[in-house]
């Protein structure tokens, strides 16, 4: 395959797709398992889903390109080497603007729905108030997703068909790794816009002068050994890396990270400007370089995770 054909194939693989709700619900996530898991490390990509339900597209008043600005574009492909390195990789296939698996299931905005929602409903969380609950009200650039209120049954359907299956798969991965190794290290993989971070409650439009952010909930979700290994890996490659600023860890890190119980969660944020055009949503020449860095990161964290096993 020549360079042009290879690029065309790559772009086709990274393009958004449409599917019926039923078809997407039959396969809401992809789990790429290694032939043999070699360490307690597992990877997850909850926000790289790019299959848009046709029913959702009809409900939304926004163009697909605007909805896609909310994706953690291509993160699943950037870490696609994981299974070959003996590491499982779980990727959501549904988009985060449809339902966000990095939120509590009760983080619902009552004002989005035509009738009262059945409790429990955490309508006053900061993420819900910012329009970014488990069913988001806003897309990128703070644009309203819907032109009309949703029926209450819509919330339960999305949680049952997409959110809960993803979390069952994630919980099973964590439990299986813990059974095999005694501990589990989850790397929760995300991307961040290079200018501003409003989608996590930050409204600054200044450019983010950092390449990678490591979130360990200020040391409470992950062993220092793991965070330090990731930090060193990036620094050795000349990358700018920072801990817990502006992202310290979302719902997955907070809910799953229990170091005292042998479960460690580290959230990774990658600056999108490193590997993609944030306007056209196409990969740039930096894509392969970031893939190479992340391959090295996976190897480094696998080794650090095995050291945790020995230290336990």
Secondary structure, 3 states (H helix, E strand, C coil): CCHHHHHHHHHHHHCCEEECHHHHHCCCEEEECCCCCCCCEEEEECCCCCEEEHHHHHHECCCHHHHHCCCCCCHHHHCCCHHHHCCEEEEECECCCCCCCCCCCCCCCHHHECCCCCCCCCCCCHHHHCCCCCCCCEEHHHEECECCCECHHHHHHHHHHHHHHHHHHHHHHHHHHHHHHCCEEEEEEEEECCECCHHHCCCCCCECCCCEEEECCCCCCCCHHHHHHHHHHHHHCCCCEEECCCCCCCHHHHHHCEHHHCEEEEEEEEEHHHCEECCCCEECCCHHHHHHHHHHHHHHHHHHHHHHHHHC
